[in-house]
Amino acid sequence: MTMTQTPVRYSPDVEDVKPDEAETITKLNETFDKILETTAEDYGHAVRSVHAKAHGFLDGVLIVHDGLSPELAQGLFATPGEHKVVMRFSTNAGDILPDTISLPRGLALKVMDVDGERLPGADGQTQDFVMVNGSVFQNKTADQFLGNLKLLAGTTDKLEGTKEAMSKVLRGVNTVLSAVGIESPKVQTLGGAPNSDPLGETYFSVTPFRHGDYIAKFAIFPVSKDLTDQTDTTIDATGRPDALRDVIRSETQVLEMEWEVRVQLCRDLEEQPVEDPTVEWKQDDAPFQTVATIRAAKQDSLNEDKFQKINEEMRFSIWTGLAAHQPLGNINRARNGTYRHSADFRAHVNGCPYHEPVGGRA
């Protein structure tokens, strides 16, 4: 296969919907409830069932590039222009852990004032992207993920010391594996990710989506020198439970911050499967192509106003957005009801309803 192979066109039959998916979603919600109820009791406040701990929030602008090729100029990216955005950096656990516990990092992006046909149940006029700093998901299907989630629910708030020890051990294992050319996504998922600066990381959608007439994965790459200088920078969180918040807060007030939004079009359904997010789409076969730029001015990433508006009053969901960016695959289908279930729990317990912001064009 060559990089010039024509992108695969979207059709509904690229998905393989299993008959037991609704049952799995019910069990996922029950397991998420255990995490949500445990953490809400501990903190006296409901937090997210995953990516509970936020490290910083940014206001910015997304600029959709002009002159994109027809296969790239789809959905949100069909019309050149600027949109206000908010960004939320996080860690993926459902409890708020000290930063000495090294886990994969997350980036949630909400794009304002997006015109077009909405996904079913998608309120407002925003487009959400929810990403992590790894290119594959740890489970092929939602029922496999359910097994891992049950283990996670059993350790929520009980084994902080064990999680910290596991994180250190797994980081060592991952270093050894990487030294001999073996990447281990499972090890990273379980807590073997390096304690890296979130501002220098590349974030991936991991799962596939419609890209208008095509199928794609998305990623956000740091491109300004101030951000790429932070790539592979390890943060020592010893004795600093909120080290990442402190580092991001100091950096966002002095750094020039620019990222690129890139699209990876599916060009071969065998090599780039829709229903198996454990398979990495190799960039040699399906290269990432830039469709937009995100810029964030120097700012305080952790003031009270941002924390309230973004962390408490917003929800981020891959199912909030355009029909042209419909999430695809079993894992994504399972994320629809579970994301809303978690957000509804937070809203009820905290007495703080979430809503989609009206941002307007930048």
Secondary structure by P-SEA (a helix, b strand, c coil): ccccccccccccccbbbbcaaaaaaaaaaaaaaaaaaaaaaaaccccccccccccccccbbbbbbcccccccccccccccbbbbbbbbbbcccccccccccccbbbbbbbbcccccccccccccbbbbbbbccccccccccaaaaaaaaaaaaaaccccaaaaaaaaaaaaaaaaaaaaaccccaaaaaaccccccccccbbbbccbbbbccccccccccccccaaaaaacccccccccccaaaaaaaaaaaaccbbbbbbbbbbbcccccccccccccccccccbbbbbcbbbbbcccccccaaaaaaccccbbbbccccccccccccaaaaaaaaaaaaaaaaaaaaacbbbbbbbcccc
